[in-house]
């Protein structure tokens, strides 16, 4: 593959529908899936739009915490992107936030075609307790995880590099395990897309 080749050429996109409850409707698990997780306002929808090179593929809400369902998108008829609800938005009631945990964990526990999760972290924020809890759950479930640090364009080059190191250290990761991305500039798009395509090519893991 040449240095300029696009690792993820998107020819078709299809919204399959939402999953509102952990035991509710969801698409048949026939295609490999990659899920996207992160705290509310981390820029998840913007990163999804960047990956598929569409401006309004995943709705970008001005109200963090608004998405309350798991949304499924079929890409090229070959794999599925799964947009998990953002977690940890402080203005939401504890009851509302508590509703999402069984929804997210229920999906992660009962998705035989899940190849991995992209965990997004804001370059301007310290990893929260919710981020740590999500990572701990993914480790416990032995779910392969990619780490994307969003909004890296909000920081200067030196400050951005320092924050990547700080976030990696806080999560006990090597800096080579995280991908700094910017939906505004496109930085990190191909690197993240390539890692996702590698995940999708791996065989499904046995159910936990």
Backbone as JSON Lines, residues from 0, in Angstrom:
{"i":0,"aa":"X","n":[0.85,-1.2,0.0],"ca":[0.0,0.0,0.0],"c":[0.88,1.25,0.0]}
{"i":1,"aa":"X","n":[0.59,2.19,-0.86],"ca":[1.38,3.41,-0.91],"c":[1.04,4.3,0.27]}
{"i":2,"aa":"X","n":[1.94,5.27,0.5],"ca":[1.75,6.13,1.67],"c":[0.49,6.98,1.55]}
{"i":3,"aa":"X","n":[0.03,7.2,0.32],"ca":[-1.11,8.07,0.13],"c":[-2.42,7.3,-0.04]}
{"i":4,"aa":"X","n":[-2.36,5.98,-0.04],"ca":[-3.57,5.18,-0.24],"c":[-4.49,5.32,0.97]}
{"i":5,"aa":"X","n":[-5.79,5.4,0.7],"ca":[-6.78,5.5,1.77],"c":[-7.04,4.11,2.32]}
{"i":6,"aa":"X","n":[-6.78,3.9,3.61],"ca":[-6.99,2.55,4.17],"c":[-8.46,2.19,4.34]}
{"i":7,"aa":"X","n":[-9.35,3.18,4.26],"ca":[-10.78,2.92,4.42],"c":[-11.56,3.74,3.39]}
{"i":8,"aa":"X","n":[-11.77,3.16,2.23],"ca":[-12.54,3.83,1.19],"c":[-14.02,3.5,1.4]}
{"i":9,"aa":"X","n":[-14.82,4.51,1.67],"ca":[-16.23,4.3,1.99],"c":[-17.06,4.55,0.74]}
{"i":10,"aa":"X","n":[-17.71,3.49,0.27],"ca":[-18.54,3.57,-0.94],"c":[-20.03,3.69,-0.61]}
{"i":11,"aa":"X","n":[-20.45,3.1,0.52],"ca":[-21.86,3.16,0.88],"c":[-22.01,3.17,2.4]}
{"i":12,"aa":"X","n":[-23.06,3.84,2.86],"ca":[-23.38,3.95,4.28],"c":[-24.87,3.72,4.46]}
{"i":13,"aa":"X","n":[-25.21,2.99,5.51],"ca":[-26.62,2.74,5.77],"c":[-26.88,2.73,7.27]}
{"i":14,"aa":"X","n":[-27.82,3.55,7.71],"ca":[-28.22,3.54,9.11],"c":[-29.16,2.36,9.33]}
{"i":15,"aa":"X","n":[-28.77,1.45,10.22],"ca":[-29.56,0.24,10.44],"c":[-30.64,0.42,11.5]}
{"i":16,"aa":"X","n":[-30.43,1.36,12.42],"ca":[-31.42,1.59,13.46],"c":[-30.79,1.72,14.83]}
{"i":17,"aa":"X","n":[-31.61,2.08,15.84],"ca":[-31.11,2.26,17.2],"c":[-31.48,1.09,18.12]}
{"i":18,"aa":"X","n":[-30.66,0.89,19.12],"ca":[-30.94,-0.07,20.18],"c":[-31.16,0.73,21.46]}
{"i":19,"aa":"X","n":[-32.36,0.67,22.01],"ca":[-32.72,1.53,23.13],"c":[-32.59,0.86,24.49]}
{"i":20,"aa":"X","n":[-32.64,-0.48,24.52],"ca":[-32.54,-1.22,25.77],"c":[-31.55,-2.37,25.6]}
{"i":21,"aa":"X","n":[-30.94,-2.78,26.72],"ca":[-29.9,-3.81,26.6],"c":[-30.45,-5.14,26.09]}
{"i":22,"aa":"X","n":[-31.75,-5.36,26.26],"ca":[-32.36,-6.59,25.76],"c":[-33.32,-6.3,24.62]}
{"i":23,"aa":"X","n":[-33.19,-5.1,24.02],"ca":[-34.1,-4.7,22.94],"c":[-33.59,-5.08,21.57]}
{"i":24,"aa":"X","n":[-34.24,-4.51,20.54],"ca":[-33.88,-4.8,19.15],"c":[-32.45,-4.4,18.86]}
{"i":25,"aa":"X","n":[-31.81,-5.19,18.02],"ca":[-30.53,-4.83,17.46],"c":[-30.37,-5.58,16.14]}
{"i":26,"aa":"X","n":[-29.54,-5.1,15.22],"ca":[-29.37,-5.8,13.94],"c":[-28.81,-7.2,14.16]}
{"i":27,"aa":"X","n":[-29.11,-8.09,13.23],"ca":[-28.52,-9.42,13.27],"c":[-27.01,-9.32,13.24]}
{"i":28,"aa":"X","n":[-26.35,-10.1,14.08],"ca":[-24.89,-10.04,14.19],"c":[-24.25,-10.93,13.14]}
{"i":29,"aa":"X","n":[-24.21,-10.44,11.9],"ca":[-23.62,-11.2,10.81],"c":[-22.31,-10.59,10.32]}
{"i":30,"aa":"X","n":[-22.19,-9.28,10.41],"ca":[-21.0,-8.59,9.94],"c":[-20.12,-8.19,11.12]}
{"i":31,"aa":"X","n":[-18.81,-8.08,10.91],"ca":[-17.93,-7.64,12.0],"c":[-18.26,-6.21,12.42]}
{"i":32,"aa":"X","n":[-18.13,-5.94,13.71],"ca":[-18.49,-4.64,14.26],"c":[-17.31,-4.01,15.01]}
{"i":33,"aa":"X","n":[-17.25,-2.7,14.95],"ca":[-16.34,-1.92,15.78],"c":[-17.17,-0.85,16.47]}
{"i":34,"aa":"X","n":[-17.07,-0.75,17.79],"ca":[-17.86,0.21,18.55],"c":[-17.0,1.41,18.94]}
{"i":35,"aa":"X","n":[-17.65,2.55,19.1],"ca":[-16.99,3.79,19.48],"c":[-17.57,4.26,20.82]}
{"i":36,"aa":"X","n":[-16.68,4.48,21.78],"ca":[-17.11,4.85,23.13],"c":[-16.33,6.06,23.61]}
{"i":37,"aa":"X","n":[-16.95,6.83,24.51],"ca":[-16.27,7.98,25.08],"c":[-17.25,8.81,25.89]}
{"i":38,"aa":"X","n":[-16.71,9.7,26.68],"ca":[-17.56,10.55,27.5],"c":[-18.32,11.52,26.6]}
{"i":39,"aa":"X","n":[-19.4,12.05,27.12],"ca":[-20.18,13.03,26.38],"c":[-19.3,14.23,26.03]}
{"i":40,"aa":"X","n":[-19.48,14.78,24.86],"ca":[-18.74,15.94,24.38],"c":[-17.28,15.64,24.05]}
{"i":41,"aa":"X","n":[-16.94,14.37,23.85],"ca":[-15.57,14.03,23.48],"c":[-15.33,14.22,21.99]}
{"i":42,"aa":"X","n":[-16.41,14.39,21.22],"ca":[-16.27,14.58,19.78],"c":[-16.41,13.31,18.99]}
{"i":43,"aa":"X","n":[-17.17,12.36,19.53],"ca":[-17.3,11.05,18.89],"c":[-17.97,11.14,17.52]}
{"i":44,"aa":"X","n":[-19.07,11.87,17.42],"ca":[-19.77,12.0,16.15],"c":[-18.87,12.65,15.1]}
{"i":45,"aa":"X","n":[-18.1,13.64,15.51],"ca":[-17.2,14.32,14.57],"c":[-16.12,13.37,14.07]}
{"i":46,"aa":"X","n":[-15.62,12.51,14.94],"ca":[-14.61,11.54,14.52],"c":[-15.21,10.52,13.56]}
{"i":47,"aa":"X","n":[-16.43,10.07,13.84],"ca":[-17.1,9.16,12.91],"c":[-17.29,9.81,11.54]}
{"i":48,"aa":"X","n":[-17.71,11.07,11.53],"ca":[-17.88,11.79,10.26],"c":[-16.55,11.87,9.52]}
{"i":49,"aa":"X","n":[-15.47,12.13,10.26],"ca":[-14.16,12.22,9.65],"c":[-13.74,10.88,9.04]}
{"i":50,"aa":"X","n":[-13.97,9.81,9.75],"ca":[-13.55,8.49,9.26],"c":[-14.23,8.12,7.95]}
{"i":51,"aa":"X","n":[-15.51,8.41,7.84],"ca":[-16.24,8.02,6.63],"c":[-16.28,9.15,5.6]}
{"i":52,"aa":"X","n":[-15.62,10.25,5.92],"ca":[-15.53,11.4,5.01],"c":[-16.91,11.93,4.61]}
{"i":53,"aa":"X","n":[-17.77,12.06,5.6],"ca":[-19.09,12.65,5.4],"c":[-19.28,13.74,6.45]}
{"i":54,"aa":"X","n":[-19.9,14.85,6.06],"ca":[-20.05,15.95,7.01],"c":[-21.14,15.7,8.04]}
{"i":55,"aa":"X","n":[-22.19,15.02,7.66],"ca":[-23.34,14.87,8.56],"c":[-23.79,13.43,8.67]}
{"i":56,"aa":"X","n":[-22.84,12.51,8.6],"ca":[-23.17,11.09,8.71],"c":[-23.68,10.78,10.12]}
{"i":57,"aa":"X","n":[-22.88,11.05,11.12],"ca":[-23.3,10.92,12.52],"c":[-23.63,12.32,13.02]}
{"i":58,"aa":"X","n":[-24.82,12.5,13.51],"ca":[-25.27,13.83,13.93],"c":[-24.39,14.38,15.04]}
{"i":59,"aa":"X","n":[-23.97,15.61,14.87],"ca":[-23.18,16.28,15.9],"c":[-24.12,17.14,16.73]}
{"i":60,"aa":"X","n":[-24.33,16.74,17.96],"ca":[-25.27,17.47,18.82],"c":[-24.56,18.57,19.58]}
{"i":61,"aa":"X","n":[-25.22,19.71,19.71],"ca":[-24.69,20.8,20.53],"c":[-25.01,20.58,22.01]}
{"i":62,"aa":"X","n":[-25.79,19.55,22.3],"ca":[-26.14,19.25,23.68],"c":[-25.51,17.93,24.09]}
{"i":63,"aa":"X","n":[-24.4,17.94,24.83],"ca":[-23.76,16.7,25.24],"c":[-24.73,15.81,26.01]}
{"i":64,"aa":"X","n":[-24.63,14.52,25.77],"ca":[-25.48,13.57,26.48],"c":[-26.82,13.36,25.83]}
{"i":65,"aa":"X","n":[-27.05,13.97,24.67],"ca":[-28.37,13.88,24.05],"c":[-28.64,12.49,23.47]}
{"i":66,"aa":"X","n":[-27.6,11.86,22.9],"ca":[-27.78,10.55,22.31],"c":[-27.98,9.51,23.42]}
{"i":67,"aa":"X","n":[-29.12,8.85,23.39],"ca":[-29.45,7.92,24.47],"c":[-29.62,6.49,23.97]}
{"i":68,"aa":"X","n":[-29.22,6.23,22.75],"ca":[-29.37,4.91,22.17],"c":[-28.06,4.49,21.53]}
{"i":69,"aa":"X","n":[-27.96,3.19,21.26],"ca":[-26.84,2.68,20.49],"c":[-27.25,2.68,19.03]}
{"i":70,"aa":"X","n":[-26.48,3.33,18.19],"ca":[-26.82,3.43,16.77],"c":[-25.88,2.58,15.92]}
{"i":71,"aa":"X","n":[-26.45,1.9,14.94],"ca":[-25.71,0.97,14.09],"c":[-25.67,1.48,12.65]}
{"i":72,"aa":"X","n":[-24.49,1.48,12.05],"ca":[-24.3,1.94,10.69],"c":[-23.53,0.89,9.89]}
{"i":73,"aa":"X","n":[-24.11,0.45,8.78],"ca":[-23.43,-0.53,7.93],"c":[-22.6,0.23,6.88]}
{"i":74,"aa":"X","n":[-21.33,-0.19,6.77],"ca":[-20.4,0.48,5.87],"c":[-19.99,-0.47,4.75]}
{"i":75,"aa":"X","n":[-20.23,-0.05,3.52],"ca":[-19.86,-0.83,2.33],"c":[-20.51,-2.21,2.29]}
{"i":76,"aa":"X","n":[-21.52,-2.43,3.12],"ca":[-22.12,-3.75,3.2],"c":[-21.18,-4.8,3.76]}
{"i":77,"aa":"X","n":[-20.09,-4.34,4.4],"ca":[-19.03,-5.25,4.83],"c":[-18.81,-5.27,6.34]}
{"i":78,"aa":"X","n":[-19.06,-4.16,7.0],"ca":[-18.86,-4.11,8.44],"c":[-19.78,-3.05,9.03]}
{"i":79,"aa":"X","n":[-19.84,-3.03,10.36],"ca":[-20.78,-2.14,11.06],"c":[-20.03,-1.28,12.08]}
{"i":80,"aa":"X","n":[-20.29,0.02,12.03],"ca":[-19.83,0.93,13.07],"c":[-20.96,1.06,14.09]}
{"i":81,"aa":"X","n":[-20.6,0.99,15.36],"ca":[-21.58,1.06,16.45],"c":[-21.27,2.28,17.31]}
{"i":82,"aa":"X","n":[-22.19,3.21,17.35],"ca":[-22.01,4.46,18.09],"c":[-22.68,4.32,19.45]}
{"i":83,"aa":"X","n":[-21.87,4.16,20.49],"ca":[-22.39,4.0,21.84],"c":[-22.72,5.37,22.45]}
{"i":84,"aa":"X","n":[-23.71,5.44,23.35],"ca":[-24.03,6.72,23.98],"c":[-22.84,7.27,24.76]}
{"i":85,"aa":"X","n":[-22.69,8.59,24.72],"ca":[-21.66,9.21,25.54],"c":[-21.98,9.05,27.01]}
{"i":86,"aa":"X","n":[-20.96,8.91,27.82],"ca":[-21.19,8.71,29.26],"c":[-20.59,9.86,30.06]}
{"i":87,"aa":"X","n":[-21.09,10.01,31.28],"ca":[-20.45,10.91,32.22],"c":[-20.84,12.37,32.14]}
{"i":88,"aa":"X","n":[-21.95,12.72,31.46],"ca":[-22.3,14.13,31.39],"c":[-22.92,14.57,32.71]}
{"i":89,"aa":"X","n":[-22.28,15.54,33.37],"ca":[-22.62,15.88,34.75],"c":[-24.04,16.41,34.91]}
{"i":90,"aa":"X","n":[-24.58,17.09,33.9],"ca":[-25.9,17.71,34.06],"c":[-27.04,16.7,34.01]}
{"i":91,"aa":"X","n":[-26.74,15.5,33.58],"ca":[-27.79,14.48,33.55],"c":[-27.99,13.93,34.95]}
{"i":92,"aa":"X","n":[-29.21,13.49,35.22],"ca":[-29.49,12.92,36.53],"c":[-28.75,11.61,36.7]}
{"i":93,"aa":"X","n":[-28.51,11.24,37.95],"ca":[-27.84,9.97,38.22],"c":[-28.66,8.8,37.68]}
{"i":94,"aa":"X","n":[-29.99,8.93,37.78],"ca":[-30.84,7.86,37.26],"c":[-30.66,7.7,35.76]}
{"i":95,"aa":"X","n":[-30.59,8.83,35.04],"ca":[-30.44,8.78,33.59],"c":[-29.09,8.17,33.22]}
{"i":96,"aa":"X","n":[-28.04,8.59,33.93],"ca":[-26.72,8.03,33.63],"c":[-26.67,6.55,33.97]}
{"i":97,"aa":"X","n":[-27.36,6.17,35.04],"ca":[-27.37,4.76,35.45],"c":[-28.07,3.88,34.42]}
{"i":98,"aa":"X","n":[-29.0,4.46,33.66],"ca":[-29.71,3.69,32.65],"c":[-28.77,3.24,31.52]}
{"i":99,"aa":"X","n":[-27.76,4.04,31.27],"ca":[-26.9,3.77,30.12],"c":[-25.9,2.65,30.38]}
{"i":100,"aa":"X","n":[-25.51,2.47,31.65],"ca":[-24.5,1.46,31.92],"c":[-24.95,0.07,31.49]}
{"i":101,"aa":"X","n":[-26.15,-0.4,31.89],"ca":[-26.57,-1.72,31.42],"c":[-26.75,-1.77,29.91]}
{"i":102,"aa":"X","n":[-27.1,-0.64,29.28],"ca":[-27.25,-0.61,27.82],"c":[-25.9,-0.85,27.15]}
{"i":103,"aa":"X","n":[-24.88,-0.08,27.57],"ca":[-23.56,-0.21,26.96],"c":[-22.92,-1.56,27.3]}
{"i":104,"aa":"X","n":[-22.95,-1.93,28.58],"ca":[-22.33,-3.18,28.97],"c":[-23.08,-4.37,28.4]}
{"i":105,"aa":"X","n":[-24.42,-4.25,28.31],"ca":[-25.19,-5.34,27.71],"c":[-24.79,-5.57,26.27]}
{"i":106,"aa":"X","n":[-24.6,-4.48,25.52],"ca":[-24.15,-4.63,24.13],"c":[-22.78,-5.28,24.07]}
{"i":107,"aa":"X","n":[-21.84,-4.79,24.88],"ca":[-20.47,-5.3,24.82],"c":[-20.39,-6.77,25.22]}
{"i":108,"aa":"X","n":[-21.26,-7.19,26.13],"ca":[-21.24,-8.58,26.58],"c":[-21.89,-9.54,25.58]}
{"i":109,"aa":"X","n":[-22.79,-9.04,24.76],"ca":[-23.6,-9.93,23.93],"c":[-23.49,-9.6,22.45]}
{"i":110,"aa":"X","n":[-22.28,-9.34,21.99],"ca":[-22.05,-9.01,20.58],"c":[-20.94,-9.91,20.02]}
{"i":111,"aa":"X","n":[-21.3,-11.08,19.54],"ca":[-20.28,-12.05,19.1],"c":[-19.45,-11.56,17.93]}
{"i":112,"aa":"X","n":[-19.95,-10.61,17.16],"ca":[-19.19,-10.12,16.01],"c":[-18.36,-8.88,16.33]}
{"i":113,"aa":"X","n":[-18.36,-8.46,17.59],"ca":[-17.57,-7.29,17.98],"c":[-16.08,-7.6,17.88]}
{"i":114,"aa":"X","n":[-15.38,-6.82,17.08],"ca":[-13.94,-7.02,16.91],"c":[-13.12,-6.14,17.84]}
{"i":115,"aa":"X","n":[-13.72,-5.05,18.3],"ca":[-12.99,-4.17,19.19],"c":[-13.72,-2.87,19.42]}
{"i":116,"aa":"X","n":[-13.14,-2.02,20.27],"ca":[-13.73,-0.74,20.64],"c":[-12.69,0.36,20.43]}
{"i":117,"aa":"X","n":[-13.15,1.49,19.89],"ca":[-12.34,2.69,19.83],"c":[-12.75,3.56,21.01]}
{"i":118,"aa":"X","n":[-11.85,3.74,21.97],"ca":[-12.14,4.56,23.15],"c":[-11.56,5.95,22.91]}
{"i":119,"aa":"X","n":[-12.44,6.96,22.92],"ca":[-12.03,8.33,22.63],"c":[-11.84,9.12,23.91]}
{"i":120,"aa":"X","n":[-10.78,9.92,23.94],"ca":[-10.43,10.73,25.1],"c":[-10.12,12.15,24.62]}
{"i":121,"aa":"X","n":[-10.59,13.13,25.36],"ca":[-10.42,14.53,25.0],"c":[-9.01,14.99,25.37]}
{"i":122,"aa":"X","n":[-8.29,15.57,24.4],"ca":[-6.93,16.03,24.64],"c":[-6.86,17.09,25.73]}
{"i":123,"aa":"X","n":[-7.95,17.81,25.95],"ca":[-7.94,18.92,26.9],"c":[-8.36,18.5,28.31]}
{"i":124,"aa":"X","n":[-8.69,17.23,28.48],"ca":[-9.22,16.78,29.77],"c":[-8.38,15.62,30.33]}
{"i":125,"aa":"X","n":[-8.33,15.54,31.63],"ca":[-7.75,14.35,32.26],"c":[-8.73,13.19,32.1]}
{"i":126,"aa":"X","n":[-8.24,11.96,31.97],"ca":[-9.16,10.82,31.96],"c":[-10.01,10.82,33.23]}
{"i":127,"aa":"X","n":[-11.3,10.67,33.07],"ca":[-12.22,10.72,34.2],"c":[-12.38,9.34,34.83]}
{"i":128,"aa":"X","n":[-13.07,9.31,35.97],"ca":[-13.38,8.02,36.59],"c":[-14.2,7.15,35.64]}
{"i":129,"aa":"X","n":[-15.09,7.79,34.86],"ca":[-15.88,7.03,33.89],"c":[-15.0,6.43,32.8]}
{"i":130,"aa":"X","n":[-13.99,7.2,32.34],"ca":[-13.05,6.66,31.36],"c":[-12.3,5.46,31.94]}
{"i":131,"aa":"X","n":[-11.84,5.61,33.16],"ca":[-11.1,4.52,33.81],"c":[-11.98,3.29,33.99]}
{"i":132,"aa":"X","n":[-13.26,3.52,34.36],"ca":[-14.19,2.41,34.54],"c":[-14.45,1.69,33.21]}
{"i":133,"aa":"X","n":[-14.62,2.46,32.14],"ca":[-14.83,1.86,30.83],"c":[-13.61,1.04,30.41]}
{"i":134,"aa":"X","n":[-12.43,1.61,30.59],"ca":[-11.22,0.87,30.23],"c":[-11.1,-0.4,31.06]}
{"i":135,"aa":"X","n":[-11.38,-0.3,32.35],"ca":[-11.32,-1.49,33.19],"c":[-12.28,-2.57,32.74]}
{"i":136,"aa":"X","n":[-13.47,-2.17,32.32],"ca":[-14.46,-3.13,31.83],"c":[-13.97,-3.79,30.54]}
{"i":137,"aa":"X","n":[-13.4,-3.0,29.62],"ca":[-12.9,-3.55,28.36],"c":[-11.76,-4.53,28.61]}
{"i":138,"aa":"X","n":[-10.9,-4.2,29.57],"ca":[-9.81,-5.12,29.92],"c":[-10.36,-6.4,30.51]}
{"i":139,"aa":"X","n":[-11.32,-6.25,31.41],"ca":[-11.94,-7.43,32.04],"c":[-12.58,-8.33,30.99]}
{"i":140,"aa":"X","n":[-13.23,-7.73,30.0],"ca":[-13.9,-8.5,28.96],"c":[-12.95,-8.95,27.85]}
{"i":141,"aa":"X","n":[-11.69,-8.52,27.95],"ca":[-10.66,-8.87,26.95],"c":[-11.09,-8.43,25.55]}
{"i":142,"aa":"X","n":[-11.63,-7.22,25.48],"ca":[-12.05,-6.65,24.2],"c":[-10.91,-5.8,23.66]}
{"i":143,"aa":"X","n":[-10.41,-6.09,22.47],"ca":[-9.34,-5.27,21.88],"c":[-9.78,-3.81,21.81]}
{"i":144,"aa":"X","n":[-8.87,-2.91,22.17],"ca":[-9.22,-1.5,22.27],"c":[-8.2,-0.61,21.58]}
{"i":145,"aa":"X","n":[-8.7,0.32,20.78],"ca":[-7.89,1.37,20.19],"c":[-8.16,2.65,20.97]}
{"i":146,"aa":"X","n":[-7.15,3.5,21.11],"ca":[-7.3,4.74,21.87],"c":[-7.07,5.93,20.95]}
{"i":147,"aa":"X","n":[-8.06,6.81,20.86],"ca":[-7.96,8.01,20.03],"c":[-8.1,9.23,20.92]}
{"i":148,"aa":"X","n":[-7.14,10.15,20.83],"ca":[-7.18,11.38,21.61],"c":[-7.7,12.48,20.7]}
{"i":149,"aa":"X","n":[-8.9,12.95,21.0],"ca":[-9.6,13.88,20.12],"c":[-9.25,15.34,20.39]}
{"i":150,"aa":"X","n":[-9.62,16.19,19.43],"ca":[-9.48,17.65,19.55],"c":[-8.05,18.08,19.77]}
{"i":151,"aa":"X","n":[-7.11,17.34,19.18],"ca":[-5.7,17.65,19.36],"c":[-5.36,19.0,18.74]}
{"i":152,"aa":"X","n":[-6.19,19.48,17.79],"ca":[-5.95,20.77,17.15],"c":[-6.16,21.94,18.12]}
{"i":153,"aa":"X","n":[-6.83,21.67,19.25],"ca":[-7.07,22.73,20.23],"c":[-5.81,23.11,20.99]}
{"i":154,"aa":"X","n":[-4.76,22.3,20.86],"ca":[-3.5,22.54,21.56],"c":[-2.38,22.77,20.55]}
{"i":155,"aa":"X","n":[-1.38,23.5,20.96],"ca":[-0.21,23.69,20.12],"c":[0.58,22.39,20.0]}
{"i":156,"aa":"X","n":[1.54,22.33,19.07],"ca":[2.29,21.09,18.85],"c":[2.96,20.55,20.11]}
{"i":157,"aa":"X","n":[3.67,21.41,20.84],"ca":[4.37,20.94,22.06],"c":[3.37,20.55,23.15]}
{"i":158,"aa":"X","n":[2.35,21.38,23.34],"ca":[1.35,21.08,24.37],"c":[0.59,19.81,24.01]}
{"i":159,"aa":"X","n":[0.3,19.62,22.73],"ca":[-0.4,18.42,22.3],"c":[0.41,17.17,22.54]}
{"i":160,"aa":"X","n":[1.7,17.24,22.22],"ca":[2.58,16.09,22.44],"c":[2.67,15.75,23.92]}
{"i":161,"aa":"X","n":[2.75,16.79,24.75],"ca":[2.83,16.57,26.2],"c":[1.54,15.94,26.72]}
{"i":162,"aa":"X","n":[0.39,16.39,26.21],"ca":[-0.88,15.85,26.68],"c":[-1.04,14.39,26.28]}
{"i":163,"aa":"X","n":[-0.6,14.04,25.08],"ca":[-0.65,12.64,24.66],"c":[0.14,11.77,25.64]}
{"i":164,"aa":"X","n":[1.32,12.24,26.02],"ca":[2.14,11.49,26.96],"c":[1.47,11.4,28.33]}
{"i":165,"aa":"X","n":[0.86,12.49,28.77],"ca":[0.21,12.5,30.09],"c":[-0.99,11.57,30.12]}
{"i":166,"aa":"X","n":[-1.81,11.61,29.06],"ca":[-2.99,10.74,29.02],"c":[-2.59,9.28,28.93]}
{"i":167,"aa":"X","n":[-1.6,8.99,28.11],"ca":[-1.11,7.61,28.0],"c":[-0.6,7.12,29.35]}
{"i":168,"aa":"X","n":[0.15,7.97,30.04],"ca":[0.68,7.58,31.36],"c":[-0.44,7.35,32.36]}
{"i":169,"aa":"X","n":[-1.48,8.2,32.34],"ca":[-2.6,8.06,33.28],"c":[-3.34,6.75,33.07]}
{"i":170,"aa":"X","n":[-3.33,6.23,31.83],"ca":[-4.03,4.98,31.53],"c":[-3.08,3.79,31.45]}
{"i":171,"aa":"X","n":[-1.81,4.03,31.84],"ca":[-0.8,2.97,31.83],"c":[-0.61,2.4,30.42]}
{"i":172,"aa":"X","n":[-0.52,3.3,29.43],"ca":[-0.32,2.92,28.04],"c":[0.98,3.5,27.53]}
{"i":173,"aa":"X","n":[1.48,2.94,26.45],"ca":[2.59,3.54,25.73],"c":[2.02,4.59,24.77]}
{"i":174,"aa":"X","n":[2.8,5.62,24.47],"ca":[2.31,6.65,23.56],"c":[2.04,6.08,22.17]}
{"i":175,"aa":"X","n":[2.71,5.0,21.83],"ca":[2.48,4.37,20.52],"c":[1.12,3.68,20.44]}
{"i":176,"aa":"X","n":[0.45,3.53,21.58],"ca":[-0.85,2.88,21.61],"c":[-2.02,3.84,21.4]}
{"i":177,"aa":"X","n":[-1.72,5.14,21.35],"ca":[-2.79,6.13,21.2],"c":[-2.59,6.9,19.9]}
{"i":178,"aa":"X","n":[-3.71,7.31,19.29],"ca":[-3.67,8.06,18.04],"c":[-4.27,9.45,18.27]}
{"i":179,"aa":"X","n":[-3.47,10.51,18.19],"ca":[-4.04,11.85,18.28],"c":[-4.81,12.16,17.0]}
{"i":180,"aa":"X","n":[-6.05,12.64,17.14],"ca":[-6.88,12.92,15.97],"c":[-7.52,14.3,16.08]}
{"i":181,"aa":"X","n":[-7.84,14.84,14.92],"ca":[-8.57,16.11,14.85],"c":[-9.58,16.02,13.73]}
{"i":182,"aa":"X","n":[-10.86,16.09,14.09],"ca":[-11.9,16.09,13.07],"c":[-11.85,17.36,12.24]}
{"i":183,"aa":"X","n":[-11.3,18.42,12.8],"ca":[-11.22,19.7,12.09],"c":[-10.16,19.69,11.01]}
{"i":184,"aa":"X","n":[-8.98,19.15,11.32],"ca":[-7.86,19.17,10.36],"c":[-7.69,17.85,9.63]}
{"i":185,"aa":"X","n":[-8.31,16.78,10.16],"ca":[-8.14,15.46,9.56],"c":[-6.92,14.72,10.07]}
{"i":186,"aa":"X","n":[-6.2,15.32,11.0],"ca":[-5.02,14.66,11.54],"c":[-5.39,13.32,12.17]}
{"i":187,"aa":"X","n":[-4.6,12.29,11.87],"ca":[-4.79,10.98,12.48],"c":[-5.87,10.13,11.84]}
{"i":188,"aa":"X","n":[-6.57,10.69,10.83],"ca":[-7.68,9.95,10.24],"c":[-7.22,8.63,9.64]}
{"i":189,"aa":"X","n":[-6.2,8.67,8.79],"ca":[-5.77,7.45,8.11],"c":[-5.13,6.46,9.07]}
{"i":190,"aa":"X","n":[-4.4,6.97,10.06],"ca":[-3.8,6.08,11.05],"c":[-4.87,5.33,11.83]}
{"i":191,"aa":"X","n":[-5.91,6.05,12.25],"ca":[-6.99,5.41,12.99],"c":[-7.77,4.47,12.08]}
{"i":192,"aa":"X","n":[-8.05,4.91,10.84],"ca":[-8.78,4.07,9.9],"c":[-8.03,2.77,9.63]}
{"i":193,"aa":"X","n":[-6.71,2.86,9.47],"ca":[-5.91,1.66,9.22],"c":[-5.99,0.69,10.4]}
{"i":194,"aa":"X","n":[-5.9,1.22,11.62],"ca":[-5.98,0.37,12.81],"c":[-7.36,-0.29,12.91]}
{"i":195,"aa":"X","n":[-8.4,0.44,12.56],"ca":[-9.76,-0.12,12.59],"c":[-9.9,-1.23,11.56]}
{"i":196,"aa":"X","n":[-9.37,-1.04,10.38],"ca":[-9.46,-2.07,9.35],"c":[-8.71,-3.33,9.77]}
{"i":197,"aa":"X","n":[-7.6,-3.17,10.47],"ca":[-6.88,-4.34,11.0],"c":[-7.72,-5.07,12.03]}
{"i":198,"aa":"X","n":[-8.41,-4.3,12.88],"ca":[-9.3,-4.92,13.87],"c":[-10.39,-5.73,13.18]}
{"i":199,"aa":"X","n":[-10.99,-5.13,12.16],"ca":[-12.1,-5.78,11.45],"c":[-11.66,-7.06,10.77]}
{"i":200,"aa":"X","n":[-10.39,-7.15,10.42],"ca":[-9.89,-8.33,9.72],"c":[-9.57,-9.49,10.65]}
{"i":201,"aa":"X","n":[-9.6,-9.24,11.97],"ca":[-9.29,-10.31,12.9],"c":[-10.51,-11.22,13.1]}
{"i":202,"aa":"X","n":[-10.28,-12.5,13.38],"ca":[-11.4,-13.4,13.64],"c":[-12.16,-13.01,14.89]}
{"i":203,"aa":"X","n":[-13.42,-13.35,14.94],"ca":[-14.23,-13.07,16.12],"c":[-13.69,-13.87,17.31]}
{"i":204,"aa":"X","n":[-13.67,-13.24,18.47],"ca":[-13.23,-13.93,19.68],"c":[-14.36,-14.78,20.24]}
{"i":205,"aa":"X","n":[-14.03,-15.86,20.96],"ca":[-15.09,-16.64,21.6],"c":[-15.84,-15.79,22.61]}
{"i":206,"aa":"X","n":[-17.11,-16.08,22.8],"ca":[-17.91,-15.32,23.76],"c":[-17.31,-15.47,25.15]}
{"i":207,"aa":"X","n":[-17.25,-14.35,25.93],"ca":[-16.71,-14.42,27.29],"c":[-17.54,-15.37,28.15]}
